[in-house]
């Protein structure tokens, strides 16, 4: 993939906004009771959808850290938290 093929900051921001909206729909759609039901679809992520959501947050955090390390190694600006 060439640098020209990579998404712009604006495109990445739009992707992040879409992901956030999808997560809100998923979480609110399940409701409190649904978040605590047994996890059948992805059992390796935890016992219930709430634990799966926490697993996904931690997994994403890991990859953001990897990307920040790559930016730092190359002398680029890192993601501001």
Buried (B, 14 or more C-beta within 10 A) or exposed (E): EEEEEEEEEEEEEEEEEEEEEEEEEBBEEBEEEBBBEEBEEEEEBBEBBBBBBEBBEEEEEEEEEEEBEEEEEEEEEEEEE
